[in-house]
Amino acid sequence: MEHETILTAHDLPQIYTKPSPNVLLTTLDRLKLLQDPWNGAQTTEANHINKYCIPKYLTSIIASPLAWIKDEGLREQIYTSASLRLSERSGRTAIPSITRTFQFPLSNSSAPVSITLHEPSLTADNLGHKTWLASYLLAKRLLKLAPYVPIFNSTAEAQRLLPRHQKNQILQGPPPASNDQIDSHSDSLPSFEPQVIELGAGTGLVGLTCASLYQVHVYMTDLPAIVPNLQANIDANWHNLKGTTSAGVLDWSTILAEKAFAEGFSLVMAADPLYSPDHPAWLVATIRHTLKRSEDARVVVELPLRDVYKPEVQEFKEGMHELGLLVLEEGEEGGFDDWEEMDEEGERVEVRCWWAVWGWASVE
């Protein structure tokens, strides 16, 4: 087999040759990092260029005054493009806001589920602004969970007949301590009862996919800083959904859900919700307050098995058993988070995830 030639930075247009703006912009476009994290690939259109030399090449462009280019607008465009190509190789926190579309093929001949999500710039305080691997894997797995989740096998006629405008209501989660804390959108709660709640919904991929696949109403919850973007993603996708959705604030650390969710939900979902020592206990307590006490009620989770959070995963499992829940079905799967950990050879490290369906051991 003939080996492909790997180009180096010296094969790209060199700054000292004073390339034209068009040549530089075309080259920078070829170096765009095309994210395909869910299939384990990060590629460029010029995929025969040595990836280790690209950052140095981009830095040489940014450091140059580009004095031979007289058009200030073109110079700025080149700097911006080079900076974006460099940020794509500097981790997720370095990348500006992005919008991307996820598609999940169905088992029949109908069109695939298509969800478009906006992800603001990521900070350590707002991890919910990123779509993580566990969310993608759980959204992809939902179609296979129907045998284990009774609500997926019984679509309510009332949900199918809901007016479209009701999909975009923001709900207030736990009841506020005083009227001063009531969210500005909470003065018109919907007249229907959500069937499914997602805890730590983030960008909304799991909840939106669930609503579309099974024509149920999904109430997606997260912290105050995350909900505005979550609601924006609901607004952007509602016309494609077969079910209905709403968003609201739910803080696990101060949950008063016994009053807010007296009847409970038939299904509680959570993907990648553990990233603090406090989270296992909070999550179990929130599930206790939100899960309906019935034989058909289920909890569906997908948790990454990262070494640093394995104690939290174990604590969560123990807490669920103490609560009186049993694992009805479980498994492991793997994938690659985008902009994530690399090994010593520069290859991305596979993330293993554990998924499980829980149900009450007894409803007496």
Secondary structure, DSSP 8 states (H G I E B T S, - for coil): ------B-GGGS--GGG---HHHHHHHHHHT-EEEEGGGTEEEESSTTB-TTTHHHHHHHHHHS--TT---HHHHHHHHHHHHHHHHTTS-GGGS--EEEEEEE--SSSS--EEEEEEE----TT-GGGS--HHHHHHHHHGGG-GGG-GGGG---HHHHT--GGGGG-EEE-S--SSGGG--TTTTS--SS--SEEEES-TTSHHHHHHHHHH--EEEEEE-TTTHHHHHHHHHHHGGG-SSEEEEEE--GGG--HHHHTSS-BSEEEEES---STTHHHHHHHHHHHHB-SSTT-EEEEEEE--GGGHHHHHHHHHHHHHHTEEEEEEEEEEE--TT--B-TTS-B--EEEEEEEEEES---
